[in-house]
Amino acid sequence: MLAYNGMVPRAVQQGVTGITTDGLDRAFAAVPRMLLSHGARDALVVVAMSRRMLAINRSARFSIYPNAGHAPFIEDASRFNREIAAFAASLPAGDLP
């Protein structure tokens, strides 16, 4: 994981800090189905971001991983896999690629 993250071009890494949120509220509110999986110990993205997205999109589902940081898909893979499988199974067939 460190290797492929380290391969991100410097311009992209620097550009992330310039991203604005203009229009994101409308975009996130319009997503018909959303699963927010968040590690409570995430040092990069605060839990308040997931809670904000939940407030913007009331149909979103929120799952917090108390012992995970930025990578709950690695830190609690079995739970993450169960939840993402259940989420995918709950989608109407037309919503799947």
C-alpha positions in Angstrom: 0.0 0.0 0.0 2.8 2.4 0.8 4.4 1.7 -2.6 1.4 2.5 -4.7 0.6 5.6 -2.6 4.2 6.7 -3.0 3.8 6.5 -6.8 1.2 9.3 -6.8 2.8 12.2 -8.7 3.9 15.1 -6.6 1.6 17.5 -8.5 -1.4 15.3 -7.5 -0.3 15.2 -3.8 0.1 19.0 -3.8 -3.2 19.5 -5.7 -5.3 17.7 -3.1 -4.9 20.6 -0.7 -6.5 22.9 -3.2 -9.6 20.9 -3.7 -12.7 23.0 -2.9 -16.1 21.7 -1.7 -18.2 23.9 -4.0 -21.1 21.8 -5.2 -20.2 18.7 -3.2 -23.2 19.0 -0.9 -25.6 18.8 -3.9 -23.6 15.9 -5.4 -23.5 13.8 -2.2 -27.2 14.5 -1.5 -28.1 13.2 -5.0 -26.3 9.8 -4.5 -29.1 7.3 -4.2 -27.3 4.8 -2.1 -24.1 5.3 0.0 -22.2 3.3 2.6 -19.9 5.4 4.8 -17.3 3.1 6.4 -15.1 5.0 8.8 -12.3 4.1 11.1 -12.7 5.9 14.5 -8.9 6.2 14.8 -8.4 7.7 11.3 -5.7 10.4 11.5 -6.3 11.7 8.0 -10.1 12.0 7.7 -12.1 13.0 10.8 -15.3 11.1 11.7 -17.1 14.4 11.4 -16.7 14.2 7.6 -18.7 10.9 7.5 -21.3 12.4 9.9 -21.6 15.4 7.7 -22.2 13.3 4.6 -24.8 11.3 6.6 -26.5 14.6 7.5 -26.4 15.7 3.8 -27.7 12.3 2.5 -30.3 10.8 4.9 -30.4 7.5 2.9 -26.7 6.9 3.5 -25.6 4.1 5.9 -22.9 4.8 8.4 -20.6 2.2 9.9 -17.8 3.1 12.3 -14.9 0.8 13.1 -13.8 1.7 16.6 -10.3 0.0 16.4 -9.5 1.0 12.8 -7.7 4.0 11.4 -7.7 5.1 7.7 -8.0 1.6 6.3 -10.8 -0.4 7.9 -10.8 -2.6 4.7 -7.4 -3.9 5.9 -7.7 -3.4 9.7 -11.0 -5.2 10.0 -11.2 -6.9 6.7 -13.8 -9.6 7.7 -16.3 -7.0 9.0 -15.7 -4.7 6.1 -16.2 -7.5 3.6 -19.4 -8.6 5.3 -20.8 -5.1 5.3 -19.8 -4.3 1.7 -21.3 -7.6 0.5 -24.5 -6.9 2.4 -24.7 -3.4 1.0 -24.1 -4.6 -2.6 -26.7 -7.3 -2.1 -29.3 -4.7 -1.0 -28.9 -2.7 -4.2 -31.5 -3.1 -7.0 -30.1 -5.2 -9.9 -30.2 -2.1 -12.1 -27.8 -0.3 -9.9 -25.0 -2.8 -10.4 -22.5 -2.4 -13.3 
